[in-house]
Amino acid sequence: MGGHLSDFVELAARSAFSLLAGASNPEDMAYRAAAVGMPALALADVFDLGGAVRFTRACDDAGVRPIIGGEVRLGGGRTAPGRVGDRRLR
């Protein structure tokens, strides 16, 4: 492969905007994707779109197609107190 990933697109990249799930800043992610030859990269932070604008601008600058996504975690079927579905509300 020679360091080029022209057929690969990461669809679940997490940045530092994903608390405890990612560490890289969005700009570094975009420039690294370009450096290894990726045509696109998806930023899918957990509960946060705060890095989307920075990521998109860096991707445009680097020649990488930005894809914006996200992840919402629902908690494995349990409900929080005082929420719809909590038995104490009935």
Rosetta blueprint (number, residue, H / E / L):
1 M L
2 G L
3 G L
4 H L
5 L L
6 S L
7 D L
8 F L
9 V L
10 E E
11 L E
12 A E
13 A E
14 R L
15 S L
16 A L
17 F L
18 S L
19 L L
20 L L
21 A L
22 G L
23 A L
24 S L
25 N L
26 P H
27 E H
28 D H
29 M H
30 A H
31 Y H
32 R H
33 A H
34 A H
35 A H
36 V L
37 G L
38 M L
39 P L
40 A E
41 L E
42 A E
43 L E
44 A L
45 D L
46 V E
47 F L
48 D L
49 L L
50 G L
51 G L
52 A H
53 V H
54 R H
55 F H
56 T H
57 R H
58 A H
59 C H
60 D H
61 D H
62 A H
63 G L
64 V L
65 R E
66 P E
67 I E
68 I E
69 G L
70 G L
71 E E
72 V L
73 R L
74 L L
75 G L
76 G L
77 G L
78 R L
79 T L
80 A L
81 P L
82 G L
83 R L
84 V L
85 G L
86 D L
87 R H
88 R H
89 L H
90 R L
